[in-house]
């Protein structure tokens, strides 16, 4: 079977619902037996999340055949019109399945000319963005009402509007709201969604106590954080809101205490450079507090935490700053339930955006920059009460 057909056969199809990058990689593996780049590795790079906003399909092709990367990019752009996933979607000329087919075809070394949207391919059916099981649908209209883009309309049963394929952000609300499990969306069905257990939702008094008792922790015991707990927290962060559901945030975890200490030291080096080049900033930010403490043997950067976590995203991704902060805050709220404490480390984050030695040490993906950094570990102290805060200032209109 040609690579193109293999890729289209698995693209967004159950049970694995591979994204564009994964589909190309799987087809390459099936045809050529090459496993240098694995399918799971490419999970973060679908739906415009590849570095520099590249289409995930051509990004995967370039990873699989790096010696042909420029040739592949040029040919792909000539056929599809752009290398950018966002630009391709905005143009509304080719669905994602076309990009998968073209990247696979070019990677395989075949040449069938300009792209054709093959209606026989399972994911090129643009009306198939949603499928309704008519035997289960009760026509309650919930899916129509919750769709953020208003992309579902009422007929005999719910149907997508004409340009829904290009406008859908794959939020899955139509599937999540359906009371009978009749709705399936192109990226998920009822079986892909975890059910809500209302018995686990805490009462307001417990929610309030938990939220306001969160503290930034600046002292940690000498104990490593289990990777299982870190993964639990990062899993929760996947569900944090992000602009247009782009889910652009990736994570870099440094859980070797010696490396964390080295990162803190590099941050101090950056501060000393700031003192020379921008003494006004050095004074206004009171960086001398951190530098003097470090020189005196005290770490006020990483606070001797055993682990530092960086939220990163493509440099020019407009949704990244709020997405990273919201995701980090979700982790910080969840961490105490696992016995852990956290604290933002803005200095590491800022230094990691501009200080080359630290950028290299963090080892972020190409084209990515840090948008939020925090330390995590087991708290050395236990708070007994909640400190007072200013009252909320509210203006009603």
C-alpha positions in Angstrom: 0.0 0.0 0.0 1.4 3.5 -0.9 2.6 5.6 2.0 -0.1 8.2 1.3 -2.9 5.6 1.7 -1.4 4.3 4.9 -1.2 7.7 6.4 -4.8 8.6 5.4 -6.1 5.3 6.7 -4.9 6.1 10.3 -5.2 9.9 10.4 -7.7 10.8 13.1 -9.3 7.4 13.0 -10.0 5.2 15.9 -8.7 3.6 18.0 -5.5 5.7 18.2 -6.7 8.9 16.4 -3.2 9.8 15.2 -2.5 13.4 14.4 -1.0 14.6 11.1 2.6 14.2 12.2 2.0 10.8 13.7 0.2 9.5 10.7 3.1 10.4 8.4 5.6 8.8 10.8 3.5 5.6 11.0 3.3 5.3 7.3 7.0 5.8 6.9 7.7 3.1 9.5 5.3 0.7 7.8 6.9 1.2 4.4 10.6 1.6 5.3 10.8 0.0 8.7 12.6 3.1 10.1 11.9 3.7 13.8 14.5 6.4 14.4 11.5 8.8 15.1 8.7 7.1 16.9 5.0 7.7 16.5 4.4 8.7 20.2 7.2 11.3 20.0 5.2 13.2 17.5 2.0 13.4 19.6 2.5 17.1 20.6 3.0 18.3 17.0 -0.5 18.0 15.5 -3.0 20.8 14.8 -0.4 23.6 14.2 1.7 22.8 17.3 4.9 21.9 15.5 7.9 24.3 16.0 7.6 27.7 14.2 3.9 26.9 13.4 4.8 24.4 10.7 2.2 22.0 9.5 2.8 18.8 11.6 2.8 16.6 8.5 5.7 18.3 6.8 7.4 18.7 10.1 7.4 15.0 10.6 8.6 14.4 7.0 11.6 16.7 7.6 12.4 14.9 10.9 12.3 11.5 9.1 14.4 12.6 6.1 16.6 15.5 7.5 18.9 15.4 4.5 15.9 16.3 2.2 14.2 18.8 4.6 14.6 21.9 2.4 13.6 20.0 -0.7 10.5 18.6 1.0 9.5 22.0 2.4 9.8 23.7 -1.0 7.7 21.0 -2.7 5.1 20.9 0.0 4.7 24.7 0.0 4.4 24.7 -3.8 1.6 22.1 -3.6 -0.4 23.3 -0.6 0.4 27.0 -0.6 2.3 27.4 2.7 4.3 25.6 5.3 2.3 27.2 8.1 -0.6 25.2 9.5 -2.4 28.4 10.4 -2.0 29.9 6.9 -3.2 26.7 5.3 -6.3 26.6 7.5 -7.0 30.3 7.0 -6.9 29.8 3.2 -9.6 27.2 3.5 -8.5 25.4 0.4 -7.2 22.1 1.8 -8.3 20.1 4.8 -5.6 18.6 7.0 -5.9 15.2 5.3 -4.5 16.8 2.1 -1.4 17.9 4.0 -1.0 14.4 5.4 -1.3 12.9 1.9 1.1 15.4 0.3 3.7 15.1 3.0 3.6 11.3 2.8 3.8 11.3 -0.9 6.7 13.6 -1.0 8.5 11.7 1.7 8.0 8.5 -0.2 9.6 10.0 -3.3 6.5 9.7 -5.4 5.1 12.5 -7.4 1.5 12.6 -8.4 1.4 16.3 -9.0 -0.8 19.0 -7.3 -2.9 18.0 -4.3 -6.4 16.6 -4.8 -8.8 16.4 -2.0 -9.7 12.7 -2.2 -13.3 12.3 -1.0 -12.7 8.6 -0.6 -10.2 9.2 2.2 -11.9 8.9 5.6 -10.7 12.3 7.0 -11.2 14.3 3.8 -15.0 14.2 4.2 -15.5 17.7 5.5 -19.0 16.9 6.6 -17.6 14.2 8.8 -16.4 16.7 11.4 -19.3 15.5 13.4 -21.2 12.2 13.2 -24.5 11.8 15.1 -25.8 8.3 16.0 -29.5 8.9 15.0 -30.6 6.0 17.1 -29.3 7.7 20.2 -29.9 11.4 19.5 -32.9 12.9 21.3 -32.6 16.3 19.5 -32.1 18.2 22.8 -30.0 20.8 21.1 -27.3 20.9 23.7 -24.5 20.4 21.2 -25.8 23.3 19.1 -25.9 25.6 22.1 -22.5 24.8 23.6 -20.4 25.0 20.3 -18.3 28.1 20.9 -18.1 28.8 17.2 -21.8 28.2 16.4 -20.7 25.5 13.9 -23.6 23.1 14.5 -27.0 23.8 13.2 -30.4 22.0 13.5 -31.8 19.8 10.8 -33.6 16.5 11.3 -30.5 15.9 13.4 -27.6 18.2 14.3 -25.3 18.9 11.3 -22.2 21.1 10.8 -22.4 24.3 8.9 -20.5 24.5 5.6 -17.1 25.8 6.8 -17.1 24.0 10.2 -14.1 21.9 9.3 -11.9 24.9 9.0 -13.3 26.8 12.0 -13.6 24.0 14.5 -11.1 24.2 17.4 -11.6 20.6 18.5 -12.7 21.6 22.0 -15.0 18.5 22.2 -17.8 20.3 24.0 -20.4 18.9 21.6 -19.3 15.4 22.6 -18.9 16.2 26.3 -22.4 17.7 26.6 -24.4 15.0 24.8 -26.5 13.2 27.4 -26.9 10.0 25.3 -23.5 9.7 23.8 -24.8 10.2 20.3 -22.2 12.7 19.2 -18.8 12.0 17.7 -16.4 14.7 16.6 -13.5 14.3 14.2 -10.9 14.2 17.1 -12.9 12.3 19.7 -16.0 10.3 20.6 -17.8 9.5 23.9 -15.4 6.7 24.6 -12.4 9.1 24.5 -13.9 11.3 27.2 -13.6 10.7 30.9 -17.0 10.8 32.6 -17.8 13.4 35.2 -18.4 12.0 38.7 -20.5 14.6 40.5 -19.8 12.9 43.8 -16.1 13.9 43.6 -16.9 17.6 43.1 -16.3 19.3 46.5 -18.6 21.8 48.2 -17.9 25.5 48.1 -16.5 25.7 51.6 -13.9 23.0 50.8 -13.1 24.6 47.4 -12.5 28.0 49.0 -10.4 26.6 51.9 -8.2 24.7 49.4 -7.7 27.6 47.1 -6.9 30.3 49.6 -4.6 28.1 51.6 -2.2 27.6 48.7 1.2 29.2 49.4 4.3 29.8 47.4 6.8 27.4 49.0 10.4 28.6 49.4 11.9 25.9 51.5 12.1 22.2 50.6 13.3 19.0 52.2 16.1 17.0 50.6 13.8 14.5 48.9 13.2 13.8 45.2 9.8 14.2 43.6 8.5 11.0 42.2 8.1 11.1 38.4 4.7 9.6 38.7 3.5 12.6 40.7 5.0 15.1 38.2 3.2 13.3 35.4 -0.1 13.4 37.4 0.3 17.2 37.7 1.2 17.7 34.0 -1.7 15.5 33.0 -4.1 17.8 35.0 -2.5 20.8 33.3 -3.5 19.5 29.9 -7.1 20.5 30.8 -6.3 24.1 31.5 -7.9 26.7 29.2 -5.8 27.8 26.2 -6.6 30.3 23.5 -8.7 28.7 20.7 -7.9 25.4 22.4 -4.5 25.5 20.7 -2.8 23.6 23.6 0.6 25.0 22.7 2.4 24.5 26.0 5.1 21.8 26.3 7.1 21.0 29.4 10.7 20.5 30.2 11.4 18.9 33.6 14.7 19.1 35.3 14.6 16.7 38.3 18.3 16.3 39.0 19.1 18.5 42.0 22.7 19.1 40.8 21.3 20.4 37.5 18.7 22.5 39.2 21.5 24.1 41.3 23.5 24.7 38.1 20.5 26.4 36.5 20.2 28.6 39.6 23.9 29.5 39.3 23.5 30.4 35.6 20.6 32.7 36.6 22.9 34.5 39.0 25.5 34.8 36.2 22.8 36.5 34.1 22.0 38.9 36.9 25.6 39.9 37.2 25.6 40.7 33.5 22.5 42.8 33.9 24.3 44.7 36.6 27.0 45.7 34.1 24.8 46.3 31.1 21.6 47.7 32.7 22.4 48.9 36.3 19.0 50.7 36.5 17.1 47.5 35.9 19.4 45.7 38.3 18.6 48.2 41.0 14.8 48.4 40.3 14.4 44.7 40.3 16.6 44.4 43.5 18.6 41.7 41.9 21.3 42.3 44.5 19.2 40.5 47.0 19.6 37.3 45.0 23.2 37.8 44.0 24.4 38.6 47.5 22.6 35.7 49.0 24.1 33.3 46.4 27.6 34.6 47.0 26.9 34.0 50.7 26.0 30.4 50.1 22.2 30.8 50.0 20.1 29.8 47.0 17.2 32.3 46.6 16.7 31.3 43.0 15.6 27.7 43.1 15.4 27.7 46.9 17.2 24.3 47.0 14.2 22.6 45.3 14.9 19.2 43.8 13.1 20.0 40.6 12.4 22.9 38.2 9.7 22.7 35.5 9.6 25.0 32.4 6.5 25.7 30.4 7.6 26.5 26.9 5.9 27.2 23.5 6.9 28.5 20.0 8.5 31.9 20.3 5.9 33.8 18.3 2.8 31.9 19.5 0.3 34.6 20.5 -1.7 32.4 22.9 1.4 31.1 24.8 1.8 33.7 27.6 -1.7 33.2 29.2 -1.8 29.5 28.3 1.5 28.9 30.2 0.5 30.9 33.2 -2.9 29.3 33.5 -1.5 25.8 33.1 1.2 26.4 35.7 -1.4 27.8 38.1 -3.5 24.7 37.6 -0.4 22.6 38.6 0.3 24.8 41.6 -3.3 24.4 42.8 -3.2 20.7 42.4 0.3 20.1 43.9 -0.7 20.3 47.6 -3.1 17.4 47.1 0.0 15.3 46.4 1.9 16.7 49.4 4.0 19.0 47.1 4.7 22.7 47.1 5.6 25.1 44.3 6.9 28.6 43.6 7.2 30.6 40.5 10.8 31.4 39.5 10.5 34.4 37.3 14.3 35.0 37.3 15.0 31.6 35.8 12.3 32.2 33.2 13.6 35.6 32.2 17.2 34.5 32.1 16.1 31.5 30.1 14.8 33.7 27.3 18.0 35.6 26.7 21.1 34.1 28.4 22.7 31.6 25.9 24.4 29.2 28.4 21.1 28.8 30.3 19.1 28.4 27.1 21.5 25.6 26.1 21.3 24.0 29.6 17.5 23.9 29.5 17.5 22.2 26.2 14.1 23.5 25.0 12.8 22.3 21.6 14.0 24.2 18.6 12.0 27.4 18.2 10.6 27.3 21.7 11.1 29.8 24.5 10.1 29.6 28.2 6.9 31.3 29.1 6.8 30.3 32.7 9.0 28.4 35.2 8.5 27.1 38.7 10.2 24.9 41.2 8.5 22.0 43.0 9.3 19.7 45.9 8.2 18.6 49.4 7.8 21.6 51.7 10.1 21.9 54.6 7.5 23.9 56.7 3.8 23.6 57.2 1.6 26.7 57.3 -0.9 27.0 60.1 -3.1 29.9 58.9 -4.0 31.9 55.8 -2.3 35.3 55.6 -4.5 38.4 55.1 -4.8 39.9 51.6 -6.2 43.2 50.2 -10.0 43.1 49.7 -11.1 42.7 46.1 -11.6 46.0 44.2 -14.7 45.7 42.1 -16.4 48.1 39.7 -19.9 47.1 38.7 -21.1 48.4 35.4 
